[in-house]
Amino acid sequence: MSKTFPMGGIHPPDTKISAAAPITPLAIPAEVVIPLGQHIGAPAEAIVKAGDKVKAGQLIAETAGFISANIHSSVSGTVKKIDDVADPCGYSKKAVYITVEGDEWAEGIDRSSTLKKEITLDREAIVEKIKAGGIVGMGGASFPTNVKYMIPEGKTADTLVINGVECEPYLTADHRLMLEYADEMLVGVEILRVALGVEKAVIGIEENKPDAIKLLTEKSAEYAGITVESLHMQYPQGAEKQLIKACTGREVPSGKLPIEVGCAVNNVGTAYAVYQMVQKNQPLVERVVTVTGKQVSKPSNFLVRIGTSYAACIEAAGGLPEDTGKVISGGPMMGMAVADLSIPVAKGTSGILMLPKAESVRPEVEHCIRCGACVSVCPMGLEPYLLEKFARADKWDQAEQRAATDCMECGCCSYACPSGRPLLDYIRIAKGEINNRRRARASQ
Amino acid sequence: MWAVSIALIPAFVASVTFFGPRALAVLAVGVLSCVLTEAFIQAFMLKKPVSVSDGSAVVTGLLLAFNIPVSIPLWMVAVGGFVAIGIGKMAFGGIGNNPFNPALVGRAFMTTSFAAPMTNWRLPLVFDGSTGATPLGIIENAASTGMSAIQSELPGYFDMFIGNIGGSLGETSALAILLGGIFLIARGLIDWRTPVFFLGSLAAFTGIFWGIAPESYADPLFHVLAGGAMLGAWFMATDMTTSPMSRNGRIVFAVGAGLLTGVIRLFGAFPGGVSYAILIMNALVPAIDSHIRPKRFAQGALHEKA
């Protein structure tokens, strides 16, 4: 019997309509807009100015603080300006606008497809290189990867968990990457295993991707430390704590990081990016983006230069269907609707999903009938109905007592609610308020 | 809520089969009085959109009618329906806000207001539909007379299972209730734990007494099949609004209702105790919800810290 996490979870239709579409490089646009804050933590500081000539892979903004990440140019050309651009949430962020000229790469970057297996660097050098390459978690949260590998004193890791679950409906970027770049990805996993200083690495993949499970099981045979774990399909298995539980049986306590139970988790896309940087000197300047939707004429998986507009990706997939009600950045469960298609693809953009109008409307909100569905689907064992009540009544202390901050915003509660109540929206408000109050307490 | 009405169809068919066309009239008045009361209050008193199309008032009407004898005057059914919806549900703010099961509120009101007609039990049509005691009524004084003295009056288990016994309209056929209950579980609309722990704890409680003194007490299978235990366990203790939110909470609720049913049946003034047992547990739901919380992720680590 295949493994999974034991409590809560839902089974939305997976709708992986782009699963058979091979990864194709998207044409380099005439202009890219590269945001300086594409990661969790402080935005990077620009080191180029308008008029500067840059090459693809060249550093254009440096880390600003412990949790931050370098930003590199994804194209060659001239810096047009440094100006604001909207992120998927609609907030303005500083970005470097570059007018594209040709496709010239910075010196030392190996763009060939030759597989380089031999790992020559040691732990410290690998982590340093990951930091230099501006690599962040590619699964969605965009947490700077090098920080995960700086293990706090007193903690030890023994297992690296690699996330090939891709439990979000529609998204297929990780699936295609595992199929088409299995060798590179496995070297990347091996590099991360060395960087973490552990013997074991487990790649967790859900059963709806049997081809990836088969291929990686075969190919990982030559790596002593790497095993593939076939996981029973269940959302949100790609969530860090749920994945660790499914793959190792360990439970990361409330408010703690995976290292508490000796684990570090990285996405397959991150492993691939690590390979590119450590073995081929190529920083994180491109990523696989699934561009999909039920009415999209060519659901695709594109290899996209960071900074390319959403509009260009959508155009290449056959254009925006007339009946589109919402364009989602990411998957339908955790992604967010974007208001502007000129915004750029960033390091964390896993997909662009176009939902038809009929699927874009929120259901009418009805009375809570106390059915308990939200409680039984919550993978963290919370009481969403109660957290909603507390948030509506500004009862932040009670919301904190009932562990609102354990919520990782998977959205199972809102999905399961038969009365169409926006449970997660209220829990987010409660989380924000609780965190503000904690910060205020800490600064007193 | 319409799915619950569908699940009640077998019991509906059984009640009409065993108690005849008058059962239809009682059911119709039960449903109509509940639906009209809700519509009237929403339209004219609250001046809000009428929401009877959600089907929940229909379920209340059906369950109320299932809980009363076929011989009851129809105007009393209408009063019961009015109380069930008006006081049991709408007075608290309508769907989702009522602490007590509305059908049971209506029944409790009728039991105290119309004591004689509410206990004027009829036997099924195959026995001419004449007046007769229910199985629980027959054993009420078993502790003093001894079980062997009344054994000949008791129906067989097969008759109790299919519902060929005296009692309220919809409570007699365990088979029909079971069919509907399995449908609800298959549709994911009720938690199997509620009926299983309800009937299990009733059987365990009555089983202890039967084990000690079989001459004075009926056996656990009898108690599970008799009276309103099946209907209560499958259709009333499982009411979403008036039962706890967490799985563990629902287990506590069901065990409490099962034990209280046993206590009332064996030691109380009434032969049957299901409806009062459920109403008492309904009152405890807020306390259960605040003390019996769902199991958190990494619960073990939480305890270590504390």
Contacts between the chains, C-beta under 8 A, distances in Angstrom:
chain1	res1	chain2	res2	distance
A	7	B	295	6.8
A	7	B	297	6.8
A	241	B	297	6.4
A	241	B	298	7.5
A	245	B	297	7.8
A	251	B	297	6.5
A	251	B	298	3.7
A	251	B	300	6.9
A	251	B	301	6.4
A	252	B	298	6.2
A	253	B	298	4.7
A	253	B	301	3.4
A	253	B	302	7.0
A	253	B	305	7.5
A	254	B	296	7.0
A	254	B	297	7.5
A	254	B	298	6.2
A	254	B	301	7.1
A	254	B	302	6.3
A	256	B	301	7.8
A	367	B	94	6.9
A	367	B	95	5.3
A	367	B	96	3.9
A	367	B	97	7.2
A	368	B	96	5.1
A	369	B	95	6.0
A	369	B	96	4.5
A	369	B	240	5.4
A	369	B	241	5.6
A	370	B	96	5.9
A	370	B	240	5.4
A	370	B	241	4.7
A	370	B	242	7.8
A	370	B	243	7.8
A	370	B	245	6.3
A	371	B	240	4.3
A	372	B	191	7.7
A	372	B	240	6.8
A	372	B	244	7.6
A	372	B	245	4.4
A	372	B	246	7.0
A	372	B	250	7.7
A	375	B	245	5.0
A	375	B	246	5.5
A	375	B	294	5.4
A	376	B	247	6.7
A	376	B	294	8.0
A	378	B	294	7.3
A	379	B	297	6.6
A	380	B	296	6.8
A	380	B	297	4.6
A	381	B	294	4.8
A	381	B	295	5.2
A	381	B	296	3.9
A	381	B	297	5.1
A	381	B	299	7.1
A	382	B	294	7.4
A	382	B	296	7.4
A	383	B	245	6.6
A	383	B	246	7.4
A	383	B	293	6.9
A	383	B	294	6.5
A	385	B	245	6.6
A	386	B	245	7.9
A	402	B	293	7.9
A	403	B	296	6.7
A	406	B	296	7.2
A	406	B	297	7.0
A	419	B	96	7.9
